[in-house]
Amino acid sequence: MDAFLVSTGIVALAEIGDKTQLLAFLLAARFRRPMPIVAGIFVATILNHAFAAAVGALVSELLGPGVMRWVLGLSFLGMAAWILVPDEIDEEEASLARHGVFLTTLIAFFVAEMGDKTQVATVALAARYESMAAIVAGTTFGMMLANVPAVIFGERIAKRVPVRLVHGIAALIFVVLGVATLLGAGEGLGF
């Protein structure tokens, strides 16, 4: 349950103002059909984060506990810094409309998530926790918590959410996780 809750919270906060959330706003404004957009986000996120979690689990197996602790701790600290950098959306990610709403959303979100903060966070979380399923479920739920309101309520939310504050809170959570990992938290889990 801890892995699910931590991954949900981290991704939900990290996603505020992220390029995929900007993509959700754009797709909602362009197509005005929330259900296929939400379905596309859901499927793309599960596929992308399952891949990321598998990579994280593999990395965890390949590295010894001492090395893994340092890699994870430094990764979490790096994520804290990265999350404070605002994202912009690429024109390529927004120009797939010829495939229909669902497929456009699925492709755009899957591509946008490649190497994105939440994908990297999913890799690190899967390496940190033993339950890959809980990580994928948590990161997917966090992604949906941040993006479904963006699709449904669009600009009304964007104008009211203090993105810098949310990013600061998410960065602080990553700092706490990084420092705790470097200081040996989770040694009972093999790190």
Protein Blocks (a to p, Z undefined) as FASTA:
>chain_A
ZZmmmmmmmmmmmmgopaklmmmmmmmmmnopaklmmmmmmmmmmmmmmmmmmmmmmmmm
mpcfklmmmmmmmmmmmmmmmmmpccdddfklmmmmmnojklmmmmmmmmmmgopaklmm
mmmmmmmpmblmlmmmmmmmmmmmmmmmmmmnmmmmmmmmcfklmmmmmmmmmmmmmmmm
mnogaklnoZZ
